[in-house]
Amino acid sequence: MKTLKTIDYSVQLVFMVIAVVVITAFGLKIDGPGLTMYFFVGGWQVMSVLAHFFVDKQYKIPLRNVYLIILCIVIVGGLVSLGGDFIIEYLLVLVFLSPAMAVLYVVCCIRETNRLVPDGQGD
C-alpha cells in the first residue's frame, strides 16, 4: 500500500508543479492551459479521495477529515450558488481556494504515507 500511496502523492506533486509552470507562463485565462491544469490536479485528487473511502480507517490521519469537511462545505456552497446570483463570486473564491485545498490534500497524503511501513515489511 505504501507504494500506491507514494505514487498517488507523487503524481499530485508533478501535476502541481506543471500547473505552477503553466500558469506562470500563460496566465490563468478562461480559455488558456492554466485553467486546464486545475482540472488535472483536481481530477486526480478527486479519484484519490474516492479511492481512500475504501482504505481502512487505521491508515488515515485526522487531517483527512478536516479536508473532507472543507470539501463538503465547498460542494454545498456550489450547490447553493447555483440557485442564486452568487455563481461568479463562488467561482472566484474557488480560483484561490482550490490551490490551498490541493496543497492541504497532498500534505495529508504524504503524512499518511510516511506513517506506513514499507511494502512487504508489515504483518
N, C-alpha and C positions, 0 to 999 in steps of 0.2 A: 504494500500500500504506500510505503514511503516513496517508492519510485514514481508511482502515478501522481501523487501529490506534488512531488518535485517537478514533474513535467507540467502539471497544472499551473503552478505559480511561475514557472519559467516562461511558459507561453504568455501568461498575463504580462510579465515584465517586458518581454520582447515587444508585444503589441503596444504597451505603454510608451516605450522608448521610440518606436516607429511613429506613434501618434504625436509625440512631442516634436520630433524632427519634421514631420509633415506639416503640422500646424504652424511651426516656426517658419518653415519655408514658404507655405502657401496661404497662411492665414486660416481663419475659421469662417469661411463663406458658405452660404446655404447650398451652393452648387459646387463647392470645392472638395478636394480629397480630405481636408481636415475633419470635416463633419462625418465623413465616412469612417474615419478611424474611431470615432465614438462608438459606432456600431460594432466594429471588430472587437474592441476591448469589452464593451458591454455585452455583446453576444456570447463571447467566451465565458464571461463571468456569470451570466445567467445559466448557461449549461453547467458550470461548476456548482453554482448554488443548488440547482435541481439535483445533480448527482450526489451532493452532500446530504440531501434528505435521506438517502439510503445508507449513510455511514453511521456506525454505532456512536451513540452519544459520548462514550468514553474518549473518543478521539477528537471531540470538539472542545473549543475553549469558549468562555463567556462572551468574548468579543464577537463571535459569530451571531449570538443572539442580539447584540446591540446592532449589528449590521442588518439583520433581518427585520428588526423593529423600524429602523430608518427606512429600509426598502418598502415596508408596508405603508409607512406614512407617505412616502413618495408616490406609491401606486394609488392610494386613496386620494391624495392631493390631485393627481392627474385625472382621476375619475370625476372628482368634484369640479375641477376646472372645465371639463367638457360640457357640463350643464350650465355654465355661466360665461361671463365675459372675461375670464381670467386666464385663458389658454396661453396668450402671449406672455404674460407675466410668469406663468408656470414654466414655460419652455425656456425663458430667460434664466430663471432660477436653476433649471436643470443644466444649462451650459456651464455653470460654475459648481453646482453640487455634484454632478456626475464624476468629474475627476477626483474630488475628495472621497467620494464613495468607492471609486475604483482603488485608490490607494489604501483605504481602510480595509477593503476586502483582501487585497493581496497581502497586506500585513497579517491579517487573520490567517490566511492560508500558510504563510511562511512560519508563523508561530506554531500552528498545529503540526506542520511537517517536522519542525525541529524537535518536537516532543516525542516523535515516533522513533523506535529503534530501527536500524537498517533492515531491509527485507532479508528474510532468511535467518535472522539472528533472534527473532522473538520466540514466543512459546510455541 
